[in-house]
Amino acid sequence: MPVKNCPNCGGELQKKNNKWKCPYCNSSYDLEESKKKNDELFDSGMFYVDIDKEEIMKKKNTVDSIKMWKYCLDEMDSADKIEDYLKKVTQKDDGTAMAEVRNERIEALLGRIEPELESGERIIILVDTSLFGKGKEFYIITDRACRFFKKKEVISVEFDDIVSIKVDDSFNLPSFYINDNYQNSVSSVANSYQTVGVMLALISRLTFERNKDRMRIRITK
């Protein structure tokens, strides 16, 4: 049976020149190549995985996010490299904005964003989670924190304060709640599940780059 998703990052493969080609990580495979197996879901030095792997890997969209999350951490040893990769991925993803990709969306919301930023804090990516992309609710990942902009409040989680990430795959629409709080949701409305995985990898890497000796992040369900 042909491979339909990239064994490396979980991205949807495209058939090209008698090969399966991944548009996300540029890997290519023979048409009948089987998927690689890896018994360890995540690096045990960074994460304490408190979930059943077989259960969590049953739902395709959740798998797409988790595989991309794992791929980025396995293949990219710095937040800068993951950020560069995120720029490539988000070019295909209309639900996001970065400095060099749909930056006008960030500029339009600076009036709400800037009062919440610390001096010198840099916006890496913005994800619009409001219906029809109207910018009423969104979140940003910066070089210091995740900041979630609701209609009437802003919730900020500094990287030093991240202790857990909860996986919610209800209705096969995966969301990842930082510190088990549903309001701190790294999730998708218009953006792809692969993009969500890259953002989780970026958050993870930034968290440990700020404090290499910190406690492991617990992944729960």
C-alpha positions as CSV (number, residue, x, y, z in Angstrom):
1,M,0.0,0.0,0.0
2,P,1.5,3.4,-1.0
3,V,2.7,5.8,1.7
4,K,0.3,8.7,2.1
5,N,2.0,10.7,4.8
6,C,5.7,11.5,5.3
7,P,7.4,9.1,7.7
8,N,9.6,12.0,8.9
9,C,7.2,14.9,9.5
10,G,3.7,13.5,8.9
11,G,3.0,15.9,5.9
12,E,0.8,14.8,3.1
13,L,2.9,13.3,0.3
14,Q,2.6,14.2,-3.4
15,K,3.3,11.9,-6.3
16,K,6.1,13.1,-8.5
17,N,8.3,11.3,-11.0
18,N,7.4,7.9,-9.6
19,K,8.2,9.0,-6.1
20,W,6.3,10.3,-3.1
21,K,7.5,13.8,-2.4
22,C,7.0,15.7,0.8
23,P,6.4,19.5,0.2
24,Y,7.3,20.3,3.9
25,C,10.6,18.6,4.6
26,N,11.5,17.7,0.9
27,S,11.9,14.0,1.7
28,S,11.2,11.5,-1.1
29,Y,10.2,7.8,-1.0
30,D,9.6,4.9,-3.3
31,L,5.9,4.4,-4.0
32,E,5.7,1.2,-1.8
33,E,8.2,2.3,0.9
34,S,6.9,1.4,4.4
35,K,6.9,3.9,7.3
36,K,9.8,3.9,9.7
37,K,9.0,3.0,13.3
38,N,10.3,4.8,16.4
39,D,9.2,3.5,19.8
40,E,10.0,6.7,21.6
41,L,7.4,9.4,21.0
42,F,9.5,12.3,22.2
43,D,13.0,13.0,23.7
44,S,12.8,11.8,27.3
45,G,15.3,14.5,28.3
46,M,12.8,17.2,27.4
47,F,9.4,15.5,28.0
48,Y,7.6,13.3,30.4
49,V,5.0,11.6,28.2
50,D,1.9,10.8,30.3
51,I,-0.3,9.5,27.5
52,D,-0.9,6.2,25.7
53,K,1.0,6.3,22.5
54,E,-1.3,3.8,20.7
55,E,-4.4,5.7,21.7
56,I,-3.1,9.2,20.8
57,M,-1.9,8.0,17.4
58,K,-5.3,6.7,16.2
59,K,-6.6,10.0,14.9
60,K,-5.0,11.3,11.7
61,N,-5.0,15.0,12.3
62,T,-3.5,14.6,15.8
63,V,-0.8,12.3,14.3
64,D,0.0,14.9,11.6
65,S,0.7,17.5,14.3
66,I,2.6,15.2,16.6
67,K,4.8,13.8,13.8
68,M,5.7,17.2,12.6
69,W,6.5,18.3,16.3
70,K,8.7,15.3,16.7
71,Y,10.4,15.7,13.3
72,C,11.4,19.3,13.9
73,L,12.9,18.5,17.3
74,D,14.7,15.5,16.0
75,E,16.1,17.2,12.9
76,M,16.7,20.8,14.0
77,D,18.9,21.6,17.0
78,S,17.9,25.2,17.5
79,A,14.9,27.5,17.7
80,D,16.4,29.6,14.8
81,K,16.4,26.5,12.5
82,I,12.8,25.7,13.4
83,E,11.8,29.3,12.8
84,D,13.3,29.2,9.4
85,Y,11.5,26.0,8.6
86,L,8.2,27.5,9.9
87,K,8.6,30.3,7.4
88,K,8.6,27.7,4.6
89,V,5.6,25.9,6.0
90,T,3.5,29.0,6.8
91,Q,3.8,30.2,3.2
92,K,1.4,27.4,2.3
93,D,-0.8,28.2,5.3
94,D,-3.3,31.1,5.0
95,G,-4.1,31.1,8.7
96,T,-0.7,32.4,9.8
97,A,1.4,35.5,9.5
98,M,5.1,36.1,10.0
99,A,7.5,39.0,9.4
100,E,8.1,37.9,5.8
101,V,4.8,36.2,5.2
102,R,1.5,38.2,5.2
103,N,3.2,40.7,7.6
104,E,0.3,43.2,7.0
105,R,-1.9,41.1,9.3
106,I,0.5,41.6,12.1
107,E,0.8,45.3,11.4
108,A,-3.0,45.7,11.5
109,L,-3.1,44.2,15.0
110,L,-0.1,46.0,16.5
111,G,-2.4,48.4,18.4
112,R,-3.6,45.4,20.5
113,I,-0.3,43.6,20.6
114,E,2.4,46.1,21.5
115,P,1.1,47.0,24.9
116,E,1.5,43.4,26.0
117,L,5.1,43.0,24.8
118,E,8.2,43.4,26.9
119,S,10.9,45.8,25.8
120,G,12.7,44.3,22.8
121,E,10.3,41.3,22.5
122,R,10.0,40.0,18.9
123,I,6.9,38.6,17.3
124,I,7.7,35.3,15.5
125,I,4.3,34.2,14.3
126,L,0.6,35.2,14.6
127,V,-2.3,32.8,14.2
128,D,-5.8,34.1,13.7
129,T,-8.3,31.8,15.5
130,S,-11.4,34.0,15.0
131,L,-14.2,33.0,12.7
132,F,-13.5,34.1,9.1
133,G,-10.1,35.4,10.1
134,K,-11.3,38.8,11.4
135,G,-8.6,39.2,13.9
136,K,-10.9,39.4,17.0
137,E,-9.1,36.4,18.6
138,F,-5.6,35.3,17.9
139,Y,-2.4,34.2,19.5
140,I,1.2,35.0,18.9
141,I,4.5,33.2,19.6
142,T,7.3,35.6,20.4
143,D,10.9,34.9,21.4
144,R,9.9,35.1,25.1
145,A,6.3,33.8,25.5
146,C,3.0,32.7,24.0
147,R,0.3,35.4,24.2
148,F,-3.3,34.6,23.7
149,F,-5.6,37.5,22.7
150,K,-9.2,37.0,23.5
151,K,-12.1,39.4,23.0
152,K,-11.8,41.0,26.4
153,E,-8.4,39.7,27.8
154,V,-4.9,38.7,27.1
155,I,-3.4,35.6,28.6
156,S,0.4,35.4,28.5
157,V,2.5,32.3,29.3
158,E,6.2,32.9,29.6
159,F,8.4,30.0,28.4
160,D,9.9,29.7,31.9
161,D,6.4,29.0,33.2
162,I,5.5,26.2,30.8
163,V,5.1,22.9,32.7
164,S,2.8,20.8,30.6
165,I,1.0,20.5,27.3
166,K,-2.3,18.7,27.1
167,V,-3.4,17.0,23.9
168,D,-7.1,17.3,23.1
169,D,-8.2,15.4,19.9
170,S,-12.0,15.8,20.4
171,F,-13.9,15.6,17.1
172,N,-10.5,14.8,15.4
173,L,-9.6,18.5,15.6
174,P,-6.4,18.5,17.7
175,S,-5.7,21.3,20.1
176,F,-2.7,21.5,22.5
177,Y,-3.3,23.3,25.8
178,I,-0.3,24.9,27.4
179,N,-0.4,24.2,31.2
180,D,-3.6,22.2,30.7
181,N,-5.6,25.5,30.2
182,Y,-8.0,25.4,27.3
183,Q,-7.7,29.1,26.9
184,N,-4.0,28.6,26.1
185,S,-4.7,26.6,23.0
186,V,-2.2,26.1,20.2
187,S,-4.6,25.0,17.6
188,S,-5.9,25.4,14.1
189,V,-8.8,27.1,12.5
190,A,-7.6,27.9,9.0
191,N,-4.0,26.7,9.4
192,S,-2.7,23.1,8.8
193,Y,-2.1,20.5,11.4
194,Q,1.5,20.3,10.2
195,T,2.0,24.0,11.0
196,V,0.7,23.4,14.5
197,G,3.3,20.7,15.0
198,V,6.1,23.1,13.9
199,M,4.9,25.8,16.3
200,L,4.9,23.2,19.2
201,A,8.4,22.3,18.3
202,L,9.4,26.0,18.3
203,I,7.8,26.5,21.7
204,S,9.5,23.5,23.1
205,R,12.9,24.5,21.8
206,L,12.6,28.1,23.0
207,T,11.5,26.8,26.4
208,F,14.7,24.8,26.9
209,E,17.0,27.3,25.2
210,R,16.0,29.9,27.9
211,N,16.7,27.4,30.7
212,K,18.6,24.2,29.8
213,D,18.3,22.9,33.4
214,R,14.6,23.3,33.7
215,M,12.2,20.4,34.5
216,R,10.8,18.3,31.7
217,I,7.5,19.3,30.1
218,R,4.7,16.8,30.8
219,I,2.6,15.8,27.8
220,T,-0.9,14.8,29.0
221,K,-4.3,13.9,27.6
